C-alpha cells in the first residue's frame, strides 16, 4: 500500500498519469451512472419514440460540432505555446466564433433534416438544441489547460456537478411537459451549468478576445487535419444512427440508442481516458528515446486494454439480463443488441492507444488518414449490413469496419514507433473467443431480431 500511495504522489509524469487516469475513470464512470439514472427515470416518464427523436437531434448537433472541429483541445495539449496567454486567448476567440456559427447552422439545416427524416418536430427542436453549441463555445481554455497538465481533480468534480444539475432539470421538465422538448432544453441547461461552474471555480488564465496572427496560423496549420479527422470521426461515432434513422422506425431507433448507451460504456470510457492521457505520455516520454519509456507505455497500454475489454465482455454476457432488470417490457428488445454492440466494439478497443501518438508528434495528417479509412469502411459496411440482415447486420458491420481499418492503424503506429503486435495478438485471441461465447449464449434472442424471424 505504501508503494501504491507513493506512486500517486509528486509532480512526475507517472504520478500525474495515475492521478489523472483515476480521475478520468471516476469522472466518466460517474457521468455514465448519472446518465443511466436519468435514463431510467426518463424512460418511465416518456416513450421509446422520444429517445429515437432525440437520437436524431444528437446526430445533427454532434455532426455539426465535429464537422467544424479545428482541434483547439489537442492543439493546447500538444503545442509548446499551450500555456501562453496570447495563444490561449486566440484559441478561445476561434472557439467562441465557431460556437456562434454552429448555432446558426442548426437553424439553417433544421427544415431540410426534418424533411429528410419525415419528422416535422425536428424543425423546432434543432435550433433550440443549437443554443448548447453556442454556450459551449464560451467555455474557458482553463479546461484544456487542466487536461494538458493532467490536473483533473477539480475539473472532474465540476463536470459531474453540471451534469447532475442538467439531468435534474431534464427530469423536472419531462414531468411538466411529457415531451421531447424536456430532453432538448435539458441539454442546453447542462451546457450553461458547465460554463458557469468552470468560469467561476476553475483556476487559471481568464480569457479575453484576442487575435494573434502567429497563434492563429499555428492553430489553423495543426487544426486543418483535425477538422477533417473529426468530420470522419462523426461518421464513425454517429454515422450508425444517421443511417439507421432512415431505415428504422423511431421506436426501434430508440431501442438501439438505449442498447448503444449501455454497451458502449466501456469502450467510450477507454477512449476518454486514452485521448486525455496518451498525448502527454507520448509527448513527454517518447518510446524511441529510452527503452524504459517503451516499457512504461506497454504497461499502460496493457492496463487500459485489459480493463476495457473485461468491462465490454461482462456487458456482452449480462446485457440482456441488465436490460430486463432496469427497464420495463417496452425496452426488452434492447437486451440482445447490448450483447452484439459490445462484441462489435472489441476491435476498436485493441488498437485504441495508437492514434494519439500521431497527435502527440504533431502529425495530424496521419491521424486524418486513419480516421478517413475507418469512417469510409464503417459507412460501407453498415449500408451493406442493414440492407442484407437488418439491424443485426448493421451492428456486426461496425466490428468488421474496425478490422478493415486495422492495417492503416498499424502503419500509423509503426510510423511513430509505438506498435505492439504481441499485445494486439494476445488481446484479439482472448477477447474474440470470449465474445463468441457471449453471442452463442444469447443467440436465440439475437436471431429473433433478424429480418423475417418474427
Residue pairs with C-beta under 8 A, 6 or more apart in sequence:
7 14
7 15
7 18
8 15
8 18
8 19
8 22
9 15
13 280
13 281
13 284
13 285
14 296
16 149
16 150
16 151
16 280
17 150
17 277
17 280
17 281
17 300
19 150
19 152
19 153
20 150
20 151
20 152
20 276
20 277
21 273
21 277
23 152
23 153
23 155
23 156
24 152
24 156
24 272
24 273
24 276
24 277
25 269
25 273
26 156
27 152
27 155
27 156
27 159
27 160
28 268
28 269
28 272
28 273
29 269
30 156
30 160
31 159
31 160
31 163
32 265
32 269
34 160
34 163
34 164
34 167
35 163
35 167
35 261
36 261
36 262
36 326
37 167
38 167
38 170
38 171
39 258
39 261
40 326
40 327
41 171
41 174
42 170
42 171
42 174
42 182
42 183
43 51
43 258
43 327
43 328
43 331
44 328
45 171
45 174
45 175
45 178
46 174
46 178
46 179
46 180
46 182
46 183
47 330
48 250
48 251
48 254
48 255
48 330
48 331
49 250
49 251
49 254
50 179
50 180
50 183
50 254
51 254
51 257
51 258
52 245
52 248
52 249
52 250
52 251
52 252
52 253
52 254
52 257
53 119
53 121
53 122
53 125
53 180
53 250
53 254
54 180
54 183
54 184
54 257
55 241
55 245
55 253
55 254
55 257
56 113
56 117
56 119
56 122
56 241
56 245
56 253
57 122
57 125
57 126
57 129
57 183
57 184
58 238
58 241
59 238
59 241
59 242
59 245
60 106
60 109
60 113
60 122
60 126
60 129
61 106
61 126
61 129
61 130
61 132
61 133
62 234
62 237
62 238
63 234
63 238
63 242
64 102
64 105
64 106
64 109
64 130
64 133
65 102
65 133
66 230
66 231
66 233
66 234
66 237
66 238
67 230
67 231
67 234
68 98
68 101
68 102
68 105
68 227
69 223
69 226
69 227
69 230
69 231
70 94
70 98
70 219
70 220
70 223
70 224
70 226
70 227
71 219
71 222
71 223
71 225
71 226
71 227
71 230
71 364
72 91
72 94
72 95
72 141
72 144
72 219
72 223
73 144
73 147
74 222
74 226
74 279
74 359
74 364
75 82
75 91
75 218
75 219
75 222
75 223
75 226
76 82
76 87
76 88
76 91
76 141
76 144
76 145
76 147
76 148
77 144
77 147
77 148
77 279
77 280
77 283
78 222
78 279
78 283
78 359
78 360
78 362
79 87
79 218
79 222
81 87
81 215
81 218
82 88
82 144
82 145
82 148
83 145
83 148
84 215
85 205
86 210
86 212
86 215
87 212
87 215
87 218
88 141
88 145
88 205
88 207
89 141
89 205
89 207
89 208
89 209
89 210
89 212
90 210
90 211
90 212
90 215
90 216
90 219
91 141
91 144
91 215
91 219
92 140
92 141
92 207
92 209
93 209
93 210
93 211
94 216
94 219
95 137
95 139
95 141
96 137
96 138
96 209
97 137
98 137
99 133
99 134
99 135
99 136
99 137
99 138
100 134
100 137
102 130
102 133
102 134
102 137
103 127
103 130
103 131
103 133
103 134
104 130
105 130
106 126
106 127
106 129
106 130
106 133
107 126
107 127
107 130
109 126
110 122
110 123
110 124
110 126
110 127
111 123
113 122
113 123
113 126
114 120
114 121
114 122
114 123
114 126
116 246
117 245
117 246
119 250
121 180
125 180
125 181
125 184
128 181
128 184
128 185
128 188
129 184
129 187
129 188
131 188
131 191
132 187
132 188
132 190
132 191
133 191
135 188
135 191
135 192
135 195
136 191
136 194
136 195
138 195
139 194
139 195
139 198
140 198
140 199
140 202
140 204
140 205
140 206
140 207
141 204
141 205
141 207
142 198
142 202
142 203
142 204
142 205
143 155
143 198
143 202
145 151
145 204
145 205
146 152
146 154
146 155
146 202
146 204
147 155
147 276
148 280
149 280
150 276
150 277
150 280
152 276
154 201
154 202
154 203
155 198
155 202
158 194
158 197
158 198
158 201
158 202
159 194
161 193
161 197
162 190
162 193
162 194
162 196
162 197
163 190
163 194
165 189
165 190
165 193
166 186
166 187
166 189
166 190
166 191
166 193
167 186
167 190
169 185
169 186
169 189
169 190
170 182
170 183
170 185
170 186
170 187
170 189
170 190
171 182
171 186
173 181
173 182
173 185
173 186
174 182
174 183
176 182
222 362
222 364
223 364
224 364
225 364
225 365
225 367
225 368
226 364
226 367
226 368
228 368
228 371
228 372
229 364
229 367
229 368
229 371
229 372
230 371
232 368
232 371
232 372
232 374
232 375
232 376
233 371
233 375
235 375
235 376
235 378
235 379
236 371
236 374
236 375
236 378
239 375
239 378
239 379
239 382
240 260
240 378
240 382
240 394
240 398
241 253
241 256
241 257
241 260
243 379
243 382
243 383
243 386
243 394
244 253
244 256
244 382
244 386
244 391
244 394
245 253
247 386
247 394
248 256
248 391
252 333
252 391
255 331
255 333
255 334
255 337
256 334
256 337
256 391
258 323
258 327
258 331
258 334
259 319
259 323
259 334
259 335
259 337
259 338
259 341
260 337
260 341
262 315
262 319
262 322
262 323
262 334
262 338
263 312
263 315
263 316
263 319
263 337
263 338
263 339
263 340
263 341
263 342
263 345
264 341
264 342
264 345
265 311
265 315
266 308
266 309
266 311
266 312
266 315
266 342
266 345
266 349
267 308
267 312
267 345
267 348
267 349
269 308
269 311
270 304
270 305
270 307
270 308
270 349
270 352
271 352
273 304
274 304
274 352
274 353
274 356
275 356
277 300
278 300
278 353
278 356
278 357
278 360
279 356
279 359
279 360
280 360
281 296
281 297
281 300
281 360
282 297
282 356
282 357
282 360
282 361
282 416
282 418
283 360
285 293
285 296
285 297
286 293
286 417
287 293
287 294
287 297
287 417
287 418
288 417
297 418
298 420
298 423
300 353
301 353
301 420
301 423
302 423
304 352
304 353
305 349
305 350
305 352
305 353
305 423
305 427
306 427
308 349
308 352
309 346
309 349
309 350
309 427
309 430
309 431
312 342
312 343
312 345
312 346
312 349
312 431
313 342
313 346
313 431
313 434
313 435
313 438
315 322
315 338
315 339
315 342
316 338
316 339
316 342
316 343
316 434
316 435
316 438
316 439
317 339
317 437
317 438
317 441
319 335
319 336
319 337
319 338
319 339
319 342
319 442
320 335
320 336
320 338
320 339
320 442
320 445
321 335
322 335
322 338
323 331
323 332
323 334
323 335
323 338
324 332
324 335
327 334
333 449
335 442
335 445
336 442
336 445
336 446
336 448
336 449
337 391
337 395
337 449
339 438
339 439
339 442
339 446
340 392
340 395
340 396
340 439
340 446
341 395
341 398
342 435
342 438
343 399
343 435
343 438
343 439
344 395
344 396
344 397
344 398
344 399
345 398
345 399
345 402
346 399
346 431
346 432
346 435
347 399
347 402
347 403
347 406
347 428
348 402
349 427
349 431
350 424
350 427
350 428
350 431
351 406
351 409
351 413
351 424
353 418
354 409
354 412
354 413
354 416
354 418
354 419
355 367
355 370
355 371
355 409
355 412
357 412
357 413
357 416
357 418
358 364
358 366
358 367
358 370
358 412
358 415
358 416
359 367
360 416
361 416
363 415
363 416
366 412
366 415
366 416
367 412
369 408
369 412
370 405
370 408
370 409
370 412
373 404
373 405
373 408
374 401
374 402
374 405
374 408
377 400
377 401
377 402
377 404
377 405
378 397
378 398
378 401
378 402
380 401
381 397
381 398
381 400
381 401
381 404
382 394
382 397
382 398
382 401
384 393
384 397
385 392
385 393
385 394
385 395
385 396
385 397
386 393
386 394
386 397
387 393
389 396
389 450
389 451
390 449
390 450
390 451
391 449
392 446
392 449
392 450
410 419
413 419
413 420
439 446
447 453
448 454
